[in-house]
Amino acid sequence: MALLELRDVCKVYDMGAEQVHALNGVDLDIERGEYVAVMGPSGSGKSTLMNLLGCLDTPSSGTYHLNDAAVEKMSDLELAGVRNREIGFVFQTFNLLARTSALANVELPLIYAGVSRHERHDKARRALERVGLGDRADHEPNELSGGQRQRVAIARALVNQPSILLADEPTGNLDSATSSDIMRLFDELHAQGNTVILVTHEAEIAAHARRRVILRDGKVVVDEAQLRTA
Protein backbone atom coordinates (compact mmCIF):
# COMPACT_ATOMS: atom_id res chain seq x y z
CA MET A 1 0.00 0.00 0.00
CA ALA A 2 1.11 3.55 -0.78
CA LEU A 3 2.10 5.92 2.03
CA LEU A 4 -0.93 8.07 1.08
CA GLU A 5 -3.93 6.54 -0.65
CA LEU A 6 -7.05 8.52 -1.58
CA ARG A 7 -10.02 6.81 -3.23
CA ASP A 8 -12.99 8.71 -4.67
CA VAL A 9 -12.49 11.51 -2.14
CA CYS A 10 -15.07 14.29 -2.14
CA LYS A 11 -15.28 17.35 0.07
CA VAL A 12 -18.47 19.39 0.24
CA TYR A 13 -18.87 22.61 2.23
CA ASP A 14 -22.30 23.94 3.21
CA MET A 15 -22.31 27.68 2.48
CA GLY A 16 -25.73 28.79 3.68
CA ALA A 17 -28.29 27.73 1.13
CA GLU A 18 -25.76 26.27 -1.31
CA GLN A 19 -23.14 23.56 -1.29
CA VAL A 20 -19.61 23.98 -2.60
CA HIS A 21 -18.01 20.84 -4.01
CA ALA A 22 -14.33 21.53 -3.36
CA LEU A 23 -13.14 18.02 -4.29
CA ASN A 24 -15.02 15.76 -6.70
CA GLY A 25 -13.85 12.15 -6.64
CA VAL A 26 -10.09 12.44 -6.20
CA ASP A 27 -7.98 9.28 -6.57
CA LEU A 28 -4.34 9.72 -5.59
CA ASP A 29 -1.48 7.50 -4.39
CA ILE A 30 1.81 8.89 -3.10
CA GLU A 31 4.62 6.50 -2.28
CA ARG A 32 7.17 6.92 0.48
CA GLY A 33 10.11 9.01 -0.71
CA GLU A 34 8.27 10.78 -3.54
CA TYR A 35 8.62 14.49 -4.34
CA VAL A 36 5.26 15.79 -5.58
CA ALA A 37 4.05 19.24 -6.60
CA VAL A 38 0.30 19.90 -6.38
CA MET A 39 -0.80 22.72 -8.69
CA GLY A 40 -3.97 24.32 -9.99
CA PRO A 41 -5.73 27.67 -10.40
CA SER A 42 -7.55 29.43 -7.56
CA GLY A 43 -10.64 27.44 -6.60
CA SER A 44 -9.26 24.20 -8.04
CA GLY A 45 -9.19 22.41 -4.67
CA LYS A 46 -5.46 22.70 -3.84
CA SER A 47 -5.98 24.07 -0.34
CA THR A 48 -8.75 21.60 0.42
CA LEU A 49 -6.57 18.70 -0.73
CA MET A 50 -3.68 19.98 1.39
CA ASN A 51 -5.94 20.18 4.44
CA LEU A 52 -7.09 16.60 3.87
CA LEU A 53 -3.59 15.25 3.25
CA GLY A 54 -2.41 17.04 6.42
CA CYS A 55 -5.29 15.63 8.50
CA LEU A 56 -6.53 19.16 9.21
CA ASP A 57 -9.88 18.06 7.76
CA THR A 58 -11.61 14.82 6.74
CA PRO A 59 -13.40 13.82 3.51
CA SER A 60 -17.16 14.18 3.10
CA SER A 61 -17.04 10.83 1.30
CA GLY A 62 -14.43 8.42 -0.02
CA THR A 63 -11.43 7.00 1.84
CA TYR A 64 -8.02 8.32 2.84
CA HIS A 65 -5.40 5.96 4.22
CA LEU A 66 -2.17 7.34 5.67
CA ASN A 67 0.39 4.72 6.62
CA ASP A 68 -2.43 2.16 6.33
CA ALA A 69 -4.63 4.01 8.86
CA ALA A 70 -8.14 5.14 7.82
CA VAL A 71 -8.09 8.91 8.35
CA GLU A 72 -11.78 9.44 7.60
CA LYS A 73 -12.72 7.32 10.66
CA MET A 74 -10.53 9.20 13.15
CA SER A 75 -11.72 11.43 15.98
CA ASP A 76 -10.36 14.97 16.36
CA LEU A 77 -7.99 13.74 19.06
CA GLU A 78 -6.71 10.93 16.84
CA LEU A 79 -6.24 13.37 13.94
CA ALA A 80 -4.19 15.68 16.18
CA GLY A 81 -1.96 12.75 17.12
CA VAL A 82 -1.45 11.79 13.47
CA ARG A 83 -0.59 15.39 12.55
CA ASN A 84 2.05 15.53 15.25
CA ARG A 85 3.58 12.12 14.46
CA GLU A 86 3.27 11.79 10.72
CA ILE A 87 3.22 15.25 9.14
CA GLY A 88 5.64 18.16 9.14
CA PHE A 89 3.98 21.40 8.00
CA VAL A 90 5.74 24.32 6.31
CA PHE A 91 3.57 27.38 5.65
CA GLN A 92 4.00 30.49 3.53
CA THR A 93 3.75 32.71 6.62
CA PHE A 94 6.28 30.67 8.69
CA ASN A 95 3.89 30.55 11.75
CA LEU A 96 6.67 31.06 14.29
CA LEU A 97 6.07 32.30 17.81
CA ALA A 98 7.38 35.84 18.31
CA ARG A 99 9.65 36.63 21.27
CA THR A 100 10.58 32.94 21.35
CA SER A 101 13.96 31.56 20.30
CA ALA A 102 14.44 29.50 17.17
CA LEU A 103 15.27 26.52 19.38
CA ALA A 104 12.02 26.86 21.36
CA ASN A 105 10.00 27.20 18.15
CA VAL A 106 11.52 23.99 16.80
CA GLU A 107 10.83 22.21 20.09
CA LEU A 108 7.06 22.79 19.96
CA PRO A 109 6.03 19.51 18.27
CA LEU A 110 8.18 17.62 20.77
CA ILE A 111 6.40 19.30 23.69
CA TYR A 112 3.06 18.11 22.29
CA ALA A 113 4.57 14.64 21.90
CA GLY A 114 5.61 14.56 25.57
CA VAL A 115 9.36 14.38 24.90
CA SER A 116 11.61 15.20 27.88
CA ARG A 117 13.25 18.62 28.05
CA HIS A 118 16.80 17.34 27.54
CA GLU A 119 15.81 15.22 24.54
CA ARG A 120 13.79 18.13 23.09
CA HIS A 121 16.80 20.43 23.23
CA ASP A 122 19.03 17.83 21.62
CA LYS A 123 16.63 17.00 18.77
CA ALA A 124 15.80 20.65 18.10
CA ARG A 125 19.48 21.62 17.90
CA ARG A 126 20.14 18.78 15.46
CA ALA A 127 17.18 19.87 13.32
CA LEU A 128 18.47 23.45 13.22
CA GLU A 129 21.92 22.21 12.25
CA ARG A 130 20.34 20.14 9.51
CA VAL A 131 18.91 23.30 7.91
CA GLY A 132 22.11 25.29 8.39
CA LEU A 133 21.02 27.34 11.41
CA GLY A 134 22.90 25.69 14.24
CA ASP A 135 24.44 29.06 15.15
CA ARG A 136 21.05 30.84 15.30
CA ALA A 137 19.36 28.69 17.95
CA ASP A 138 19.03 31.56 20.46
CA HIS A 139 17.79 34.14 17.96
CA GLU A 140 14.14 35.22 17.92
CA PRO A 141 12.21 35.46 14.63
CA ASN A 142 12.56 39.27 14.44
CA GLU A 143 16.35 38.79 14.51
CA LEU A 144 16.27 36.50 11.47
CA SER A 145 15.83 37.11 7.75
CA GLY A 146 12.79 35.73 5.91
CA GLY A 147 14.82 32.83 4.54
CA GLN A 148 16.19 32.02 7.99
CA ARG A 149 12.69 32.10 9.46
CA GLN A 150 11.52 29.63 6.83
CA ARG A 151 14.49 27.39 7.67
CA VAL A 152 13.43 27.46 11.32
CA ALA A 153 9.93 26.46 10.19
CA ILE A 154 11.40 23.59 8.14
CA ALA A 155 13.49 22.47 11.12
CA ARG A 156 10.31 22.46 13.23
CA ALA A 157 8.56 20.39 10.55
CA LEU A 158 11.43 17.86 10.53
CA VAL A 159 12.07 17.54 14.26
CA ASN A 160 9.60 14.68 14.80
CA GLN A 161 10.94 12.77 11.77
CA PRO A 162 7.50 12.76 10.10
CA SER A 163 6.39 10.51 7.26
CA ILE A 164 5.53 13.53 5.10
CA LEU A 165 6.87 17.05 4.69
CA LEU A 166 3.86 19.09 3.51
CA ALA A 167 4.70 22.59 2.26
CA ASP A 168 2.03 25.14 1.33
CA GLU A 169 3.47 27.89 -0.92
CA PRO A 170 6.74 27.70 1.07
CA THR A 171 8.44 30.48 -0.90
CA GLY A 172 5.42 32.78 -1.28
CA ASN A 173 6.81 35.46 1.07
CA LEU A 174 10.42 35.25 -0.10
CA ASP A 175 12.43 37.00 -2.80
CA SER A 176 13.68 34.96 -5.75
CA ALA A 177 17.23 34.41 -4.45
CA THR A 178 15.99 33.28 -1.03
CA SER A 179 13.35 31.11 -2.70
CA SER A 180 16.10 29.33 -4.62
CA ASP A 181 17.98 28.67 -1.37
CA ILE A 182 14.87 27.23 0.29
CA MET A 183 14.10 25.02 -2.71
CA ARG A 184 17.68 23.69 -2.70
CA LEU A 185 17.06 22.72 0.91
CA PHE A 186 13.87 20.84 -0.07
CA ASP A 187 15.85 19.10 -2.80
CA GLU A 188 18.44 18.01 -0.23
CA LEU A 189 15.75 16.78 2.17
CA HIS A 190 14.16 14.72 -0.60
CA ALA A 191 17.56 13.29 -1.54
CA GLN A 192 17.93 12.22 2.10
CA GLY A 193 14.76 10.13 1.80
CA ASN A 194 12.00 12.50 2.93
CA THR A 195 8.58 12.42 1.27
CA VAL A 196 7.90 15.99 0.11
CA ILE A 197 4.56 17.39 -1.09
CA LEU A 198 4.60 20.99 -2.33
CA VAL A 199 1.41 22.95 -2.89
CA THR A 200 2.27 25.80 -5.25
CA HIS A 201 0.98 27.93 -8.10
CA GLU A 202 4.50 28.72 -9.34
CA ALA A 203 5.82 26.61 -12.21
CA GLU A 204 9.47 27.25 -11.29
CA ILE A 205 8.86 25.94 -7.76
CA ALA A 206 6.92 22.92 -9.02
CA ALA A 207 9.81 22.14 -11.39
CA HIS A 208 11.86 20.94 -8.40
CA ALA A 209 9.49 18.01 -7.86
CA ARG A 210 9.69 14.66 -9.65
CA ARG A 211 5.93 14.44 -10.14
CA ARG A 212 3.26 16.99 -10.91
CA VAL A 213 -0.41 16.72 -9.95
CA ILE A 214 -2.75 19.39 -11.36
CA LEU A 215 -6.26 19.99 -10.03
CA ARG A 216 -9.11 21.70 -11.79
CA ASP A 217 -12.66 22.01 -10.47
CA GLY A 218 -11.90 19.59 -7.66
CA LYS A 219 -10.58 16.84 -9.92
CA VAL A 220 -7.11 15.57 -10.82
CA VAL A 221 -6.66 16.46 -14.49
CA VAL A 222 -2.91 15.82 -14.76
CA ASP A 223 -0.75 13.35 -12.84
CA GLU A 224 2.61 12.86 -14.45
CA ALA A 225 6.27 12.23 -13.72
CA GLN A 226 8.54 15.11 -14.66
CA LEU A 227 12.25 15.52 -15.18
CA ARG A 228 13.67 18.00 -12.73
CA THR A 229 14.53 21.19 -14.62
CA ALA A 230 15.25 23.54 -11.71
Protein Blocks (a to p, Z undefined) as FASTA:
>chain_A
ZZbdcehiacdddehjbccdfbghiacdddehiacddeddehilmmmmmmmmnopaccfb
dcddeehiafklpcfklmmmmmmmmpccddfklopaehiafklmmmmmmmmnopafklmm
mmmmmmmmmnopammmmpcfklpcfklmmmmmmmmmmmnopabdcdehkllmpcfklmmm
mmmmmmmmmmnopacddddfbfklmmmpmbdcddeehiafbdcddddfZZ
